[in-house]
Amino acid sequence: MGLIAHFSPALPAAAEAPETGPQAPAAASAVTAACATVDNYLLYPDDMLNERIAAARARLGERVIVLGHHYQRDEVVRFADCRGDSLQLARQAAASRAQTIVFCGVHFMAESADILRQPHQRVILPDLQAGCSMADMAEIEQVEIAWEQLERLHLAEEVAPITYINSSAAIKAFCGRRGGLVCTSSNAARALRWAWQRKPRVLFLPDQHLGRNTAHALGVELDRMAVWDPRQDFGGNAWDHLRQSQILLWKGHCSVHARFRPEHVDEVRRRHPGTRVVVHPECPLEVVQKADLAGSTEFIIRQIETAPAGSQWAIGTEVHLVNRLAHEHPRLAIHHLDSAGCPWCSTMYRISPQHLCWVFEELVAGRVVNPVEVASPDREAARMALDRMLEV
């Protein structure tokens, strides 16, 4: 989906911000050919727009809430009202009084916010090209074909589908319609236990590493796990292997966390003896097994916040978060697990101060750009899957 073309200069400071709530006139809230294109804003260096961003944000006041994901760059997250993981942020926004939710993250996060929002709220993603490579590895057409193949093997009725929050609304809806649920990296174990109480096996979408690490920690042997490759018939598996498997792992991964290797753990310990290694469970199993600790982004942050002064840490997750933790906790020696590669989320990086300035100034002018809306009936089915997770 492309961005809409037009440029309008910043409004004079004395101008009154028009109404942007749900009762605003259609002409004011509609996205038309008269809206500004972000291209003109991209001509400015990042730091030249800070005053314009702050001024527009101040005029919008409590009508707007700005969400900043932990992996977002500092130049953007500095303007966020809330900072956190995707589901946490979506729930905070839904509980707020804001009419407009500006999500500085990626597309599936904005979709989740739209699924959970109040009826009078709307969601904006500053750059619609900010996607997620992991979420894109499980397309709804592929998943439906996989389910049809499981039905042909008379296995579908024995499978509970679980999707990681890092997935499209269509995949969440798929799981909702088939009695499954959504999980996060912090509650994946509870989700799996819930599913296995109801069905003998789970289809885990779309991150194989989170599924493998979680199932392995719960005592499932590797030979009772099958990787489902959507590019092959029956995921590239023989019937008897699928039949004996407790978990079918969709062949997807995070482009950031999959880059960490066991050698990185060995190297950081060689260079910095006594270092504690903490990694995200989206990392490969071999990395998680070598690390001292593994857990969600919030888990990693808590470990650093409560660490004793002078302790050394190597963190295996997205570089912007690692840099921010190092800056906020100078009493600790914090290293990147992969100091040479410094993995960063390139799609998250698409959200820029220029995009924020454009979005805010358009809202001040009474125009909405880059709205994200999950259509019915996917919205209702995806909400079912999220509600089941919250019940668990």
C-alpha positions in Angstrom: 0.0 0.0 0.0 1.6 3.2 -1.1 1.7 6.6 0.6 -0.6 9.4 -0.6 0.8 12.3 -2.4 0.7 16.0 -1.7 2.7 18.5 0.5 1.3 21.1 2.8 3.6 23.3 4.9 3.4 23.3 8.6 0.5 25.4 9.9 1.1 28.7 11.6 1.4 28.3 15.4 -1.7 30.4 16.0 -4.0 28.2 13.9 -6.5 26.2 15.8 -6.3 22.4 15.5 -9.6 21.1 13.9 -11.6 18.4 15.4 -10.2 14.9 14.7 -12.6 12.7 16.8 -15.1 10.3 15.4 -17.7 13.1 15.0 -15.4 15.2 12.8 -16.8 16.1 9.4 -16.2 13.6 6.7 -14.3 16.1 4.6 -11.9 16.7 7.4 -11.2 13.1 8.3 -11.1 11.6 4.8 -7.8 10.8 3.1 -7.9 12.7 -0.2 -5.5 13.6 -2.9 -4.9 16.9 -1.1 -2.9 15.1 1.7 0.8 15.6 2.1 3.3 13.1 0.9 6.0 12.0 3.3 8.6 12.4 0.5 8.9 16.1 1.1 9.5 15.5 4.8 12.2 13.0 4.0 14.3 15.8 2.5 15.0 17.0 6.1 17.7 15.5 8.4 16.3 13.8 11.5 17.2 16.4 14.0 15.8 19.4 12.0 12.2 18.3 12.6 12.2 17.8 16.4 10.6 21.2 17.1 7.9 20.7 14.5 7.1 17.3 15.8 6.9 18.5 19.4 4.7 21.5 18.4 2.3 19.3 16.4 2.2 16.7 19.1 1.5 19.3 21.8 -1.5 20.7 19.7 -2.9 17.2 19.4 -2.8 16.6 23.1 -4.6 13.7 24.7 -6.5 13.0 21.5 -3.4 11.1 20.3 -1.4 8.4 22.0 2.0 7.5 20.6 3.3 4.0 21.0 7.0 3.1 20.7 8.2 -0.5 20.4 11.4 -1.4 22.3 13.2 -2.0 19.0 12.4 1.5 17.6 15.3 3.9 17.1 15.9 6.6 19.8 15.1 9.5 17.4 11.5 8.2 17.3 10.9 6.5 20.7 11.8 9.8 22.4 8.3 11.0 21.3 6.5 8.0 22.5 4.0 8.2 25.4 4.4 4.5 26.0 7.3 2.1 25.3 7.0 -1.6 25.4 6.3 -4.8 23.5 3.5 -5.0 20.9 0.7 -6.6 22.9 1.5 -4.5 26.0 1.3 -1.3 23.9 -1.9 -2.3 22.1 -3.6 -2.9 25.5 -2.3 0.3 26.9 -3.6 2.2 23.9 -7.1 0.6 24.1 -7.3 1.5 27.8 -6.4 5.2 27.1 -8.8 8.1 26.3 -7.0 8.8 23.0 -9.0 8.9 19.8 -6.0 8.2 17.6 -3.3 5.6 18.2 0.0 6.2 16.4 2.0 3.0 16.5 5.7 3.3 16.0 6.3 -0.4 15.2 5.5 -2.7 12.3 2.4 -3.7 10.5 1.2 -6.7 12.6 1.5 -4.5 15.7 -0.8 -1.9 14.3 -3.2 -4.6 13.3 -3.2 -6.0 16.9 -3.9 -2.5 18.2 -6.8 -2.2 15.8 -8.2 -5.5 16.9 -8.1 -4.5 20.6 -9.0 -0.8 20.2 -12.2 0.8 21.5 -14.9 1.6 18.9 -14.2 5.3 18.8 -10.4 4.8 18.3 -8.4 4.5 15.1 -4.8 3.3 14.4 -2.1 4.9 12.3 1.2 3.2 11.2 3.6 6.1 10.2 5.1 4.0 7.4 2.9 1.3 5.9 6.0 -0.4 4.5 7.2 -1.2 8.0 6.5 -4.9 8.0 7.9 -8.0 9.8 9.9 -10.6 7.9 8.8 -13.3 10.4 5.1 -12.4 10.0 5.5 -12.5 6.2 6.8 -16.1 6.4 3.3 -17.3 7.2 0.9 -16.2 4.5 -2.8 -17.1 5.1 -3.0 -19.0 1.8 0.0 -21.2 2.8 -1.5 -21.9 6.2 -4.9 -22.8 4.7 -3.2 -25.2 2.3 -1.3 -26.8 5.2 -4.5 -27.3 7.1 -6.1 -28.9 4.1 -3.2 -31.3 3.9 -3.6 -32.1 7.6 -7.3 -32.8 7.0 -6.3 -35.2 4.1 -4.2 -37.1 6.6 -7.0 -37.0 9.2 -4.8 -35.1 11.6 -6.4 -31.7 11.6 -9.0 -32.7 14.2 -6.1 -33.6 16.5 -4.2 -30.2 16.0 -4.6 -27.0 18.0 -3.2 -24.0 16.1 -1.2 -21.4 18.0 0.2 -18.3 16.5 2.8 -16.0 18.0 1.7 -12.4 18.3 4.2 -11.6 15.5 1.8 -12.6 12.8 -0.8 -11.1 10.6 -4.4 -10.5 11.6 -5.4 -13.1 9.0 -3.3 -15.8 10.8 -4.7 -14.8 14.2 -8.2 -15.1 12.7 -7.3 -18.5 11.3 -6.4 -19.7 14.8 -9.4 -18.1 16.4 -11.8 -19.9 14.0 -10.2 -23.3 14.7 -10.2 -23.1 18.5 -6.7 -21.9 18.8 -5.1 -18.9 20.3 -2.4 -16.3 20.2 0.7 -16.3 22.4 3.6 -14.0 23.3 7.2 -15.0 24.1 6.4 -14.7 27.8 3.3 -16.9 27.8 4.1 -19.4 25.1 4.6 -22.2 27.6 1.2 -21.6 29.1 -0.4 -21.5 25.7 1.2 -24.9 24.8 0.1 -26.5 28.0 -3.4 -25.2 27.4 -3.4 -26.6 23.8 -2.1 -30.0 24.8 -4.8 -30.4 27.3 -7.2 -30.2 24.4 -5.4 -31.8 21.5 -2.5 -34.2 21.1 -0.5 -31.9 18.9 0.0 -28.2 18.1 0.6 -26.3 14.9 2.9 -23.4 16.0 3.0 -20.3 13.7 5.1 -18.6 12.5 8.4 -18.8 14.5 9.9 -22.2 14.7 12.6 -21.2 17.2 10.2 -19.9 19.8 8.1 -23.0 19.4 11.1 -25.3 19.6 12.7 -23.6 22.6 9.4 -23.5 24.5 8.4 -27.1 23.8 11.9 -28.3 24.6 11.9 -26.5 27.9 8.6 -28.3 28.6 10.2 -31.7 28.1 9.3 -32.4 24.4 12.1 -34.4 22.7 13.4 -33.0 19.4 12.3 -36.2 17.5 8.7 -35.4 18.5 8.9 -32.0 16.7 8.3 -31.6 13.0 9.2 -28.6 10.9 6.5 -27.6 8.4 8.0 -26.2 5.2 5.1 -24.5 3.3 7.0 -24.8 0.1 6.8 -28.6 0.2 3.8 -31.1 0.2 2.8 -32.0 3.8 5.5 -29.6 5.0 8.2 -32.0 3.7 7.3 -34.6 6.3 6.4 -38.3 6.2 3.0 -39.2 7.6 4.5 -41.3 10.5 6.7 -38.4 11.6 3.7 -36.0 11.7 1.7 -38.7 13.6 4.3 -39.0 16.3 5.0 -35.3 16.7 3.6 -33.2 19.5 4.4 -29.9 17.8 4.5 -28.9 14.1 6.8 -25.9 13.8 6.1 -23.6 10.9 9.3 -22.8 9.1 9.6 -19.2 9.9 12.1 -17.1 12.0 13.1 -13.6 13.1 15.7 -12.2 10.8 17.4 -10.5 13.8 17.4 -13.3 16.3 18.1 -16.1 13.9 21.5 -14.5 13.2 22.9 -15.3 16.6 25.1 -18.3 16.7 26.6 -20.5 19.5 30.0 -19.2 18.6 28.9 -15.7 19.6 28.3 -17.0 23.1 31.7 -18.7 23.2 33.5 -15.6 21.9 31.9 -13.1 24.3 32.8 -15.4 27.2 36.4 -15.7 26.0 36.7 -11.9 25.6 34.8 -11.0 28.7 35.1 -13.7 31.4 32.3 -13.7 33.9 29.8 -12.3 31.5 26.2 -13.4 31.9 24.5 -14.1 28.6 20.8 -13.4 28.2 19.0 -14.0 24.9 15.5 -13.9 23.3 13.7 -17.2 22.8 13.4 -16.4 19.1 17.1 -17.3 18.9 18.1 -20.9 17.7 17.9 -23.6 20.3 21.7 -24.1 20.3 22.1 -20.4 21.3 19.5 -20.6 24.0 21.1 -23.7 25.5 24.5 -22.0 25.7 23.1 -18.8 27.2 22.6 -18.3 31.0 19.1 -17.0 30.6 16.5 -16.8 27.9 13.2 -14.8 27.9 11.0 -12.2 26.4 12.1 -8.6 25.8 10.5 -7.6 29.1 12.3 -10.5 30.8 15.6 -9.2 29.4 14.9 -5.7 30.6 14.0 -6.9 34.1 17.3 -8.9 34.3 19.3 -5.8 33.5 17.2 -3.5 35.8 17.8 -5.8 38.8 21.4 -6.8 38.0 24.1 -6.0 40.7 26.3 -3.0 39.9 29.5 -3.9 38.1 28.1 -7.1 36.6 28.8 -7.9 32.9 26.1 -8.8 30.5 25.9 -9.9 26.8 22.5 -9.5 25.3 21.2 -11.4 22.3 18.5 -9.2 20.8 17.9 -6.2 18.6 20.7 -3.6 18.7 18.6 -0.5 19.5 17.3 -2.1 22.7 20.8 -3.2 23.7 22.2 0.3 23.1 19.4 1.8 25.1 19.9 -0.5 28.0 23.6 0.2 28.0 23.0 3.9 28.1 20.3 3.7 30.8 22.4 1.4 33.0 26.0 2.7 33.1 26.7 0.8 36.3 26.7 -2.4 34.3 29.1 -3.6 31.5 26.7 -4.4 28.7 27.9 -6.0 25.5 26.2 -7.0 22.2 26.2 -10.8 21.9 27.3 -10.3 18.3 29.4 -7.1 18.4 30.5 -7.5 14.8 27.0 -7.9 13.2 25.0 -5.8 15.7 21.7 -7.2 14.4 19.0 -4.6 13.9 15.4 -4.7 12.6 15.5 -3.0 9.3 11.7 -2.9 8.9 11.2 -1.3 12.3 13.9 1.3 11.3 11.5 2.5 8.5 9.6 4.5 11.0 11.5 7.9 11.1 11.1 11.3 12.7 10.1 12.5 9.2 7.2 10.0 9.2 6.1 11.2 12.7 6.2 14.8 11.6 4.1 14.1 8.6 1.5 12.1 10.5 1.2 14.7 13.3 0.9 17.7 11.0 -1.7 15.9 8.9 -3.7 15.2 12.0 -3.4 18.8 13.1 -4.8 19.7 9.7 -7.7 17.3 10.2 -6.5 14.6 7.9 -5.7 10.9 8.6 -2.9 9.2 6.7 -1.8 5.6 6.8 -4.7 4.2 8.8 -4.6 0.4 9.6 -7.9 -1.3 9.9 -8.6 -5.0 10.1 -11.8 -5.9 8.3 -14.6 -8.0 9.6 -14.9 -11.0 10.0 -11.1 -11.4 10.5 -11.3 -8.8 13.3 -13.8 -10.8 15.3 -12.0 -14.1 14.8 -8.6 -12.6 15.7 -10.1 -11.0 18.8 -11.4 -14.5 19.8 -7.8 -15.9 19.6 -6.4 -12.9 21.6 -9.2 -13.3 24.2 -8.4 -17.0 24.7 -4.8 -16.0 25.3 -5.8 -13.5 27.9 -8.0 -16.1 29.6 -5.1 -18.5 29.7 
